[in-house]
Protein backbone atom coordinates (compact mmCIF):
# COMPACT_ATOMS: atom_id res chain seq x y z
CA UNK A 1 0.00 0.00 0.00
CA UNK A 2 2.80 2.44 0.86
CA UNK A 3 4.61 1.78 -2.41
CA UNK A 4 1.39 2.37 -4.38
CA UNK A 5 0.79 5.71 -2.63
CA UNK A 6 4.38 6.79 -3.20
CA UNK A 7 4.24 5.69 -6.84
CA UNK A 8 1.06 7.77 -7.33
CA UNK A 9 2.75 10.83 -5.80
CA UNK A 10 5.81 10.20 -7.97
CA UNK A 11 3.62 9.95 -11.08
CA UNK A 12 1.95 13.24 -10.22
CA UNK A 13 5.33 14.93 -9.95
CA UNK A 14 7.29 13.21 -12.75
CA UNK A 15 4.64 11.60 -15.00
CA UNK A 16 3.38 8.05 -15.44
CA UNK A 17 6.22 6.93 -17.71
CA UNK A 18 8.88 7.80 -15.14
CA UNK A 19 6.84 6.39 -12.26
CA UNK A 20 6.47 3.02 -13.97
CA UNK A 21 10.29 2.78 -14.21
CA UNK A 22 11.05 4.13 -10.73
CA UNK A 23 12.59 2.04 -7.99
CA UNK A 24 10.69 2.93 -4.82
CA UNK A 25 11.92 1.82 -1.43
CA UNK A 26 10.71 2.39 2.10
CA UNK A 27 13.43 2.58 4.71
CA UNK A 28 13.26 2.45 8.48
CA UNK A 29 16.08 4.34 10.18
CA UNK A 30 17.22 4.91 13.73
CA UNK A 31 17.43 8.34 15.35
CA UNK A 32 15.41 11.41 14.56
CA UNK A 33 13.48 11.34 11.28
CA UNK A 34 15.53 14.27 10.00
CA UNK A 35 18.89 12.62 10.75
CA UNK A 36 17.74 9.28 9.28
CA UNK A 37 16.50 10.91 6.05
CA UNK A 38 19.64 12.98 5.56
CA UNK A 39 21.86 9.94 6.20
CA UNK A 40 19.81 7.74 3.87
CA UNK A 41 19.87 10.25 1.00
CA UNK A 42 23.63 10.59 1.41
CA UNK A 43 24.11 6.80 1.15
CA UNK A 44 21.97 6.00 -1.91
CA UNK A 45 20.91 7.83 -5.07
CA UNK A 46 17.63 9.62 -4.43
CA UNK A 47 15.42 11.34 -6.98
CA UNK A 48 12.57 12.33 -4.68
CA UNK A 49 11.89 12.33 -0.94
CA UNK A 50 8.24 11.93 0.08
CA UNK A 51 7.38 12.98 3.64
CA UNK A 52 4.01 12.95 5.42
CA UNK A 53 3.29 16.11 7.40
CA UNK A 54 1.51 15.55 10.76
CA UNK A 55 -2.08 16.80 10.94
CA UNK A 56 -1.97 18.20 14.50
CA UNK A 57 -0.98 21.84 14.94
CA UNK A 58 1.75 21.46 17.58
CA UNK A 59 3.41 18.57 15.73
CA UNK A 60 2.93 20.37 12.41
CA UNK A 61 4.80 23.45 13.69
CA UNK A 62 7.71 21.31 14.87
CA UNK A 63 7.56 19.39 11.59
CA UNK A 64 7.95 22.57 9.55
CA UNK A 65 11.32 23.28 11.18
CA UNK A 66 12.55 19.75 10.43
CA UNK A 67 11.23 19.85 6.86
CA UNK A 68 12.97 23.17 6.26
CA UNK A 69 16.23 21.70 7.50
CA UNK A 70 15.70 18.60 5.36
CA UNK A 71 14.94 20.73 2.32
CA UNK A 72 18.33 22.43 2.66
CA UNK A 73 20.29 19.29 3.64
CA UNK A 74 19.00 16.80 1.07
CA UNK A 75 20.16 16.71 -2.52
CA UNK A 76 16.76 15.55 -3.85
CA UNK A 77 13.40 17.30 -4.27
CA UNK A 78 11.06 17.08 -1.30
CA UNK A 79 7.35 16.23 -1.75
CA UNK A 80 5.27 16.87 1.38
CA UNK A 81 1.94 15.04 1.61
CA UNK A 82 -0.71 15.23 4.35
CA UNK A 83 -0.63 12.40 6.88
CA UNK A 84 -3.83 10.36 7.16
Legacy VTK file of the C-alpha trace (Angstrom):
# vtk DataFile Version 3.0
C-alpha trace
ASCII
DATASET POLYDATA
POINTS 84 float
0.000 0.000 0.000
2.802 2.440 0.860
4.606 1.784 -2.410
1.386 2.371 -4.381
0.794 5.707 -2.626
4.379 6.791 -3.196
4.242 5.686 -6.835
1.065 7.769 -7.329
2.745 10.832 -5.804
5.810 10.196 -7.968
3.622 9.946 -11.081
1.950 13.244 -10.219
5.328 14.934 -9.954
7.291 13.208 -12.753
4.638 11.604 -14.996
3.376 8.049 -15.441
6.225 6.930 -17.706
8.881 7.801 -15.142
6.835 6.394 -12.261
6.475 3.016 -13.972
10.294 2.776 -14.210
11.049 4.127 -10.728
12.589 2.042 -7.990
10.690 2.934 -4.818
11.917 1.816 -1.429
10.711 2.395 2.095
13.434 2.578 4.711
13.260 2.446 8.484
16.077 4.340 10.184
17.221 4.912 13.732
17.432 8.338 15.348
15.410 11.414 14.564
13.483 11.341 11.276
15.533 14.268 10.003
18.885 12.615 10.748
17.743 9.280 9.281
16.504 10.907 6.053
19.638 12.981 5.556
21.855 9.943 6.202
19.806 7.741 3.871
19.869 10.251 1.000
23.628 10.591 1.407
24.111 6.803 1.151
21.965 6.002 -1.912
20.912 7.828 -5.069
17.629 9.615 -4.427
15.420 11.342 -6.976
12.568 12.327 -4.677
11.889 12.331 -0.937
8.237 11.934 0.084
7.383 12.984 3.644
4.015 12.950 5.418
3.290 16.112 7.395
1.513 15.549 10.756
-2.080 16.802 10.945
-1.966 18.198 14.498
-0.984 21.839 14.937
1.748 21.456 17.585
3.410 18.573 15.731
2.933 20.371 12.414
4.798 23.448 13.690
7.713 21.305 14.867
7.563 19.389 11.592
7.949 22.573 9.554
11.316 23.282 11.176
12.549 19.752 10.425
11.228 19.855 6.863
12.968 23.173 6.263
16.230 21.699 7.496
15.699 18.598 5.356
14.939 20.729 2.319
18.326 22.432 2.658
20.286 19.292 3.645
18.998 16.798 1.075
20.159 16.710 -2.518
16.760 15.554 -3.846
13.400 17.301 -4.275
11.059 17.079 -1.302
7.350 16.234 -1.748
5.268 16.869 1.378
1.938 15.036 1.606
-0.712 15.231 4.346
-0.634 12.404 6.879
-3.830 10.362 7.157
LINES 1 85
84 0 1 2 3 4 5 6 7 8 9 10 11 12 13 14 15 16 17 18 19 20 21 22 23 24 25 26 27 28 29 30 31 32 33 34 35 36 37 38 39 40 41 42 43 44 45 46 47 48 49 50 51 52 53 54 55 56 57 58 59 60 61 62 63 64 65 66 67 68 69 70 71 72 73 74 75 76 77 78 79 80 81 82 83
